[in-house]
């Protein structure tokens, strides 16, 4: 059976996770598989999710401690301020009308030293720029960087600015699309950053509330 988008466990965030996580919230949790994986990895005592789509939310309730169904921009989450160790916003912020306001609200839910981890597509990727520059094309697609449901677009600098707009401090950034092998890392280190950014498909960004957690 082919897994749907809602069923993926986003294990690529592992290098950004703090050592200890007791409470976790995911915005756009899908069916809850990422939080289930996180709970097993870090022995979290509570994991909760926010999910817009009813079918996914129903399945998430089977494996999470709490699921809040609806649009995060409109929901009044019944979560105590300063109570969460980690908040995940994976492929979510670019879908929102006002992601800056959402980040500010979520920041208030984090404990001192808590972290927000976001994954944000890079609109400077060559798959977007090449058709725009050479064919004058900006074609929306069903998925990917130009997903037709994306309302906001970011490059690395503005993605970091989004996370830090609430006062969070970005202390880790990882890029996808470049390869993780030793050979790939060596080649990547020799490429000028202005060129390398054309092949960075997405940024995994960690923002810390105050002093960074231990790694």
C-alpha atoms as one frame of an Amber mdcrd trajectory, in Angstrom:
protein
   0.000   0.000   0.000   1.391   3.421  -0.941   1.475   5.773   2.015  -0.322
   9.061   1.599   1.100  12.460   2.489  -0.780  12.396   5.807   0.831   9.125
   6.893   4.506  10.019   6.635   6.636  10.016   9.774   9.051  12.931   9.375
  12.120  11.216  10.785  14.455  13.660   9.008  13.918  16.035  11.944  15.875
  13.699  14.242  19.116  15.774  14.205  17.177  18.850  15.394  15.473  17.207
  18.365  16.576  18.099  21.903  17.668  15.249  24.146  14.623  15.324  26.400
  11.039  15.897  25.266   8.145  15.461  27.656   5.390  17.340  25.831   5.000
  17.855  22.086   2.506  19.478  19.737   2.410  19.128  15.951   0.568  21.577
  13.719  -0.757  19.647  10.726  -0.247  16.268  12.372  -1.926  14.224   9.630
  -2.708  10.755  10.959  -0.257  11.213  13.832   2.601   9.005  12.689   5.336
  11.595  13.243   4.188  12.171  16.820   3.880   8.430  17.419   7.468   8.018
  16.216   8.585  10.968  18.372   6.876   9.520  21.446   8.711   6.237  20.952
  12.048   7.999  20.367  11.855  10.357  23.347   9.374   8.629  25.684   7.148
  11.719  25.656   4.447  11.699  28.313   2.028  13.765  26.158   1.758  14.356
  22.415  -0.986  16.357  20.743  -1.784  17.448  17.230  -3.717  20.054  15.271
  -5.233  18.789  12.023  -7.440  20.552   9.481  -8.851  17.481   7.718 -11.453
  15.361   9.498 -10.451  11.955   8.121  -6.819  12.416   9.143  -7.816  13.836
  12.544 -10.027  10.821  13.226  -7.124   8.448  12.609  -4.745  10.595  14.639
  -7.030  10.321  17.677  -6.365   6.591  17.716  -2.703   7.114  18.611  -2.277
  10.590  20.141  -3.173  11.980  23.553  -5.131  14.895  22.063  -6.163  16.101
  18.615  -7.586  19.558  17.937  -9.452  19.631  14.649  -9.599  22.827  12.616
  -7.581  25.669  11.137  -4.732  26.642  13.464  -5.231  30.301  12.484  -8.744
  30.162  13.931  -8.467  27.690  16.809  -8.143  28.744  20.443  -5.932  25.900
  21.621  -6.680  24.724  25.196  -2.978  24.399  26.010  -1.343  26.168  28.944
   1.228  28.772  28.006   4.804  27.761  28.748   3.927  24.055  28.906   5.423
  22.501  25.747   8.926  21.210  25.091   8.562  21.117  21.314   6.218  22.274
  18.567   6.428  20.890  15.031   5.327  22.904  11.987   6.310  20.635   9.124
   5.195  21.849   5.681   2.537  23.991   7.326   3.531  27.652   7.606   3.600
  28.265   3.849  -0.097  27.283   3.706  -1.221  29.995   6.129  -2.536  33.499
   5.512  -0.523  34.948   8.382   2.190  32.511   9.520   3.912  35.308  11.487
   0.931  35.608  13.839   0.751  31.833  14.234   4.441  31.607  15.155   3.931
  34.334  17.780   1.021  32.425  19.304   2.884  29.142  19.302   5.966  30.713
  20.879   3.904  31.508  23.976   3.153  27.796  24.452   6.828  26.828  24.729
   8.707  26.328  27.970  11.958  28.251  28.442  14.427  26.332  26.302  11.606
  24.753  24.295  11.951  24.506  20.538   9.849  25.031  17.431  10.918  23.015
  14.394   9.621  24.036  10.977  10.167  22.717   7.482   9.781  25.404   4.806
  10.215  25.011   1.006  12.869  27.070  -0.788  11.279  29.013  -3.654  14.788
  29.757  -4.978  15.164  26.094  -5.991  16.235  25.583  -9.595  12.998  23.731
 -10.406  11.156  27.014  -9.817  13.720  29.522 -11.093  14.635  27.834 -14.373
  11.098  27.837 -15.854  10.558  31.376 -14.525  13.776  32.794 -16.004  13.916
  30.946 -19.308  10.273  30.182 -20.115   8.430  32.872 -18.144   6.482  30.115
 -16.430   5.207  29.932 -12.864   3.046  26.834 -12.901   1.292  25.634  -9.763
   1.314  21.890  -9.121  -0.525  19.382  -6.952   2.436  19.049  -4.586   5.972
  20.307  -4.071   7.371  23.844  -3.854   4.642  25.335  -6.063   1.816  23.383
  -4.457  -1.314  25.276  -5.435  -2.361  25.498  -1.764   0.775  27.454  -0.791
  -0.077  31.032   0.126   3.411  32.207   1.176   6.841  31.643  -0.369  10.228
  31.816   1.307  13.958  31.666   0.702  16.410  30.753   3.467  16.772  34.297
   4.815  13.053  35.041   4.985  12.285  31.586   6.427  14.674  32.332   9.296
  13.123  35.778   9.710   9.685  34.160   9.994  10.783  31.885  12.841  12.655
  34.666  14.634   9.835  37.217  14.190   8.311  36.183  17.537  11.585  36.292
  19.468  12.652  32.688  18.961  16.357  32.267  18.234  17.275  30.045  15.281
  20.214  27.837  16.254  20.041  25.057  13.641  19.259  24.938   9.915  19.456
  21.843   7.726  18.777  21.797   3.984  17.269  18.898   2.071  18.022  18.016
  -1.544  21.825  18.056  -1.332  22.521  14.488  -0.275  23.873  13.268   3.052
  26.706  10.952   2.005  30.296  11.839   2.878  31.060  12.433  -0.810  28.004
  14.694  -1.191  28.961  16.703   1.871  32.493  17.195   0.524  31.176  18.389
  -2.842  28.636  20.657  -1.135  31.370  22.294   0.954  33.181  23.333  -2.234
  30.156  24.925  -3.921  29.553  28.668  -3.332  26.515  29.226  -1.135  24.756
  31.323  -3.806  24.891  28.316  -6.164  24.223  25.681  -3.513  20.979  27.392
  -2.531  19.587  26.606  -5.992  19.637  22.913  -5.043  18.344  23.255  -1.485
  14.767  22.086  -1.750  13.612  22.696   1.793  14.913  24.081   5.086  14.520
  22.374   8.438  14.772  25.197  10.967  14.930  25.037  14.771  13.952  28.071
  16.828  14.680  28.094  20.559  12.752  29.895  23.288  15.627  31.459  25.200
  18.721  29.350  25.819  19.158  26.316  23.522  18.328  22.873  24.846  21.115
  20.349  25.101  21.778  18.251  22.034
